[in-house]
Amino acid sequence: MRVTEVAARAFRLPLRRAWDGGVDHNDIVVVQVATDAGVVGTGFSWTPLIGAGAVVSLVNTDLAPVVVGGLAHPSRWEELRWHLREAGTTGLTLMALAGVDIALWDVQAKVAGMSLVDLIGRRRDRVAAYGSGVNLDYDSADLLEQVGSWVGSGHRAAKIKVGSAEVTRDVERVAAVRGVLGPERTLMVDANQRWDVPTAVRALDRLVEHDPLFVEEPLPARDLAAHERLRARTAVPFALGENLREVEEFDRFVEAGVCDVAQPNVVRVGGITPFLRVAESMARRGVPVAPHLLPELSGQLALCVPRVAMVEDIDHASFEALGALAAPSGVRIGEGWLSAETGLGHGLSFARDLSPLP
């Protein structure tokens, strides 16, 4: 089976409420891969705010001529990455490659007459989900209302942002959220790379009494040496990976003892193929995977990987919540669990009336 056409288009998805720093939309690039067997696979790339136009150009101008005529199979990932190497081996090139790779996996599952989960290999029927919000800008009342809504929907775990200009503000907010969650639910905090080592030490010394399961990205994401210095000063586990791109990067952070929970983003690492490689490598090292965002696909992969923590249910920012889907995907989150019964392929069919990029 050969590829006959590849086409990418970019669309804008306004957020119901802006994320910290004024992020008021997400952009998606929908990639269609057609084959000579009449099977069409759908892939996507994703980014907040910037880069979608560049991804479209990379897919349509640089990847499509190479993909067309070749096998419609995700085993081509290394070949396609090599083709893009002169434009860089990470960043935007991986985001473009992700759209094609996801589409090729969708093709393979449809041809096999299987769901993506069953094609990869279903290891579990459900995986724990946690409520998550980009909420550092929220005032206390809005923050507690958001966390309370997660508790009301059945979530047993929640993650909030920290990294305020004053550590005291973070401490007060985390204490209040712990009060809403109670002692029996799990609390995580995410600094989004906002701290330096001294600030992180001060903050975590005060936050540890509220029993965080982990702190996510306490420092600039790729500064391994800084994470090693912080590790020597705190016992709070680290969750890292949404801004790591390659298996080797994940391995280095784990081997240095500073990645306790790995959080690959399926788009940023380059698609399903490398995501599964990251997950396998983490499992060999005893590190669970908690995929970053994109629950309609990340959740399906979480059902398949050897060692999983939980998946992120981002507040009002799933594809379904943003109105991006033409029909329900078959991925469901309820009472703190995610399950997936998608029919053939990954089940993601994007709406035809989405707003194109301005």
C-alpha positions in Angstrom: 0.0 0.0 0.0 1.5 3.3 -1.1 0.8 6.9 -0.2 -0.9 8.9 -3.0 -1.4 12.3 -1.3 -0.4 14.3 1.8 -2.0 17.6 2.7 -1.8 19.7 5.8 -4.0 22.7 6.9 -3.8 24.8 10.0 -6.7 25.9 12.2 -7.2 28.2 15.2 -9.0 27.0 18.4 -9.9 29.8 20.7 -9.6 28.9 24.4 -12.6 29.4 26.7 -10.3 31.3 29.1 -6.8 32.5 28.4 -3.9 30.5 29.9 -1.2 32.2 31.9 0.6 34.9 30.0 -2.2 35.7 27.6 -2.3 32.4 25.7 -5.9 32.7 24.3 -5.8 30.0 21.6 -4.3 26.7 20.5 -3.5 26.0 16.8 -3.7 22.6 15.2 -2.4 21.3 11.9 -4.5 18.6 10.5 -2.7 16.2 8.1 -4.5 13.9 5.7 -2.6 10.9 4.2 -4.4 9.1 1.3 -3.4 5.7 -0.1 -3.8 3.7 -3.2 -6.0 1.3 -1.2 -8.5 4.1 -0.6 -7.7 4.3 3.1 -7.2 7.8 4.4 -5.3 8.4 7.7 -5.6 11.6 9.8 -2.8 13.0 11.8 -2.3 16.3 13.6 0.3 18.7 15.1 -0.5 21.1 17.8 1.0 24.3 19.3 -0.2 27.1 21.6 0.2 30.5 19.8 3.0 30.1 17.3 4.5 27.8 14.8 1.5 26.2 13.0 2.2 28.0 9.7 5.8 26.7 9.7 4.6 23.2 10.4 2.1 23.4 7.5 4.9 24.5 5.2 7.2 21.7 6.3 4.6 19.1 5.7 3.3 20.3 2.3 6.6 21.5 0.9 9.2 19.3 2.3 7.6 16.1 3.6 4.8 15.5 1.1 7.1 15.0 -2.0 9.0 12.3 -0.1 6.1 10.6 1.6 4.0 10.3 -1.6 4.8 7.1 -3.5 6.4 5.4 -0.5 5.0 2.8 1.8 2.0 4.0 4.0 3.7 2.7 7.1 5.0 4.4 10.3 8.3 2.4 10.0 9.4 5.3 7.7 9.9 7.6 10.7 13.7 7.5 10.6 13.8 8.0 6.9 11.6 11.1 7.1 13.5 12.5 10.0 16.8 12.1 8.0 15.1 13.9 5.1 14.3 16.9 7.3 17.7 17.0 9.0 19.0 20.1 7.2 16.1 22.1 8.7 17.0 20.8 12.2 16.6 17.5 14.0 14.2 18.8 16.7 11.6 21.5 17.3 9.4 22.3 14.3 10.7 19.4 12.1 9.6 16.9 14.7 6.2 18.6 15.0 5.7 18.3 11.3 6.8 14.7 11.3 4.4 14.0 14.1 1.4 14.9 11.9 2.5 12.5 9.2 3.5 9.7 11.7 0.1 9.9 13.5 -1.7 9.7 10.2 0.3 6.6 9.1 -0.5 4.8 12.4 -4.2 5.7 11.7 -3.9 4.1 8.2 -2.3 1.0 9.6 -5.0 0.5 12.3 -7.8 1.0 9.7 -6.2 -1.5 7.3 -5.8 -4.0 10.1 -9.5 -3.5 11.1 -8.5 -2.5 14.6 -8.4 0.5 16.9 -5.1 2.2 17.4 -5.0 1.0 21.0 -5.5 -2.7 20.0 -3.0 -2.4 17.1 -0.3 -1.1 19.4 -1.3 -3.5 22.1 -3.8 -2.7 24.9 -2.3 -3.3 28.3 -5.2 -1.9 30.4 -8.8 -0.9 29.9 -8.5 2.4 31.8 -5.9 4.7 33.2 -6.2 7.3 36.0 -6.8 10.9 34.9 -6.1 14.1 36.8 -7.6 17.6 36.6 -5.1 20.2 35.3 -5.3 23.9 34.7 -3.1 26.7 33.4 -4.2 28.8 36.3 -1.3 30.8 37.8 -3.2 34.0 36.8 -6.4 32.9 38.5 -7.3 34.7 41.7 -7.9 32.4 44.7 -11.6 32.2 44.3 -11.4 31.1 40.7 -8.6 28.6 41.4 -10.6 27.0 44.2 -13.7 26.9 42.1 -11.8 25.1 39.3 -10.3 22.6 41.7 -13.7 22.0 43.3 -15.1 21.3 39.8 -12.5 18.5 39.3 -13.4 17.0 42.7 -17.1 17.2 41.8 -16.4 15.3 38.5 -14.7 12.5 40.4 -11.0 13.3 39.9 -8.8 11.9 42.6 -5.8 14.0 41.6 -5.2 17.6 40.6 -2.3 19.8 39.4 -2.0 23.5 39.7 0.5 26.1 38.6 3.1 27.6 40.9 5.9 30.1 40.2 4.5 33.3 41.5 6.7 36.3 41.9 6.4 35.8 45.7 6.8 32.3 47.1 4.3 33.1 49.8 1.5 33.4 47.2 2.3 29.9 46.0 2.3 28.5 49.5 -1.0 30.1 50.3 -2.6 28.8 47.1 -1.3 25.3 47.5 -2.5 25.2 51.1 -5.9 26.3 50.0 -6.1 23.7 47.2 -5.0 21.0 49.6 -7.9 22.0 51.8 -10.3 21.5 48.9 -8.7 18.1 47.9 -8.4 16.8 51.4 -5.7 14.5 52.5 -6.9 11.5 50.5 -6.5 13.0 47.0 -3.3 13.6 45.1 -1.8 17.0 44.6 0.8 18.0 42.0 2.4 21.4 41.3 3.8 22.7 38.0 6.3 25.6 38.0 6.6 25.7 34.1 10.3 26.5 34.3 9.8 29.7 36.3 12.2 29.1 39.2 16.0 29.2 39.6 17.7 26.8 42.0 17.6 29.1 45.1 13.9 29.9 44.6 13.0 26.3 43.9 14.7 25.3 47.1 12.9 27.9 49.1 9.5 27.1 47.6 9.8 23.4 47.9 10.9 23.6 51.5 7.6 25.3 52.2 5.4 23.3 49.9 6.5 19.9 51.0 4.2 19.9 54.0 1.3 19.8 51.6 2.5 16.5 50.2 2.9 17.1 46.5 3.3 13.9 44.5 5.7 15.8 42.2 6.8 19.2 41.1 6.8 19.6 37.3 9.5 21.6 35.5 10.9 23.5 38.5 13.8 24.8 36.4 14.6 25.5 32.7 13.7 22.3 31.0 17.0 21.3 29.4 19.3 22.5 32.2 20.4 19.1 33.5 23.1 20.5 35.8 20.7 22.8 37.6 18.3 19.9 38.1 21.1 17.8 39.6 21.9 20.7 42.1 18.2 21.0 43.0 17.9 17.2 43.5 20.6 17.4 46.2 18.4 20.0 48.1 14.9 18.5 48.0 13.2 15.1 48.3 10.1 16.2 46.2 10.0 14.1 43.0 10.5 15.8 39.6 8.2 15.4 36.6 9.9 16.4 33.3 9.6 16.0 29.6 7.0 18.2 27.9 9.9 20.2 26.6 12.3 17.3 25.9 12.3 16.0 22.4 14.5 12.9 22.0 14.7 9.5 23.7 18.4 10.3 24.5 17.4 13.5 26.4 14.9 11.6 28.5 17.5 8.9 29.2 20.1 11.5 30.3 17.7 13.1 32.8 16.7 9.7 34.2 20.2 8.4 34.5 21.2 11.6 36.3 18.5 10.9 38.9 16.3 14.0 38.2 13.3 12.6 36.3 10.9 10.6 38.4 7.9 10.9 36.1 8.4 11.3 32.3 5.9 13.6 30.5 6.5 13.3 26.7 4.2 15.2 24.4 3.3 13.0 21.4 3.5 16.0 19.0 6.7 17.5 20.3 8.7 14.2 20.3 7.7 13.6 16.7 4.6 11.3 16.8 3.5 8.0 18.1 6.6 6.1 16.9 9.1 8.0 19.1 6.6 8.4 21.9 6.5 4.6 22.2 10.3 4.5 22.2 10.4 7.0 25.1 7.9 5.0 27.0 9.8 1.7 26.5 13.0 3.4 27.6 11.4 4.8 30.7 9.9 1.4 31.6 13.3 -0.2 31.5 14.5 2.5 33.9 11.6 2.2 36.3 10.1 5.6 35.4 6.3 5.9 34.8 5.0 8.0 31.9 2.4 10.7 32.4 1.7 12.1 28.9 1.5 15.8 28.4 -1.8 17.2 27.3 -3.7 16.0 24.1 -5.8 13.5 26.1 -7.7 12.2 23.1 -4.5 10.7 21.7 -2.2 10.6 24.8 -4.8 8.7 26.7 -4.9 6.0 24.0 -1.2 5.6 24.2 -1.3 5.5 28.0 -3.5 2.4 27.7 -0.6 0.7 25.8 2.7 1.7 27.4 4.4 -0.6 29.9 4.5 1.7 32.9 2.1 4.6 33.3 1.3 7.1 36.0 -1.8 9.0 34.8 -3.1 11.2 32.0 -3.7 15.0 32.0 -7.3 16.2 31.7 -6.7 19.8 30.9 -9.5 22.1 31.9 -11.7 22.9 28.8 -8.9 22.4 26.4 -9.3 18.9 24.9 -10.1 18.7 21.2 -13.7 17.9 22.1 -14.0 20.8 24.6 -12.6 23.2 22.0 -15.2 22.0 19.3 -12.5 20.6 17.1 -14.0 17.2 16.5 -16.7 16.3 14.0 -17.9 13.4 16.2 -17.0 12.0 19.6 -13.6 10.2 19.5 -14.5 7.3 21.7 -12.1 8.5 24.4 -14.0 9.2 27.6 -12.9 10.7 30.9 -15.2 10.3 33.9 -14.9 9.7 37.7 -11.2 10.1 37.5 -10.5 7.5 34.7 -9.9 7.6 31.0 -11.0 4.8 28.7 -11.0 4.4 24.9 -13.3 2.6 22.5 -12.6 4.4 19.2 -13.7 2.0 16.5 -11.1 1.8 13.7 -8.0 3.9 13.9 -7.6 6.5 16.6 -11.1 7.8 16.2 -10.2 11.5 15.7 -12.2 13.1 13.0 -11.7 16.9 12.8 -14.6 19.2 12.1 -14.8 20.8 8.6 -15.9 24.2 9.8 -12.9 25.1 12.0 -11.5 28.6 11.6 -8.3 28.7 9.5 -5.3 30.7 10.7 -5.7 34.4 10.1 
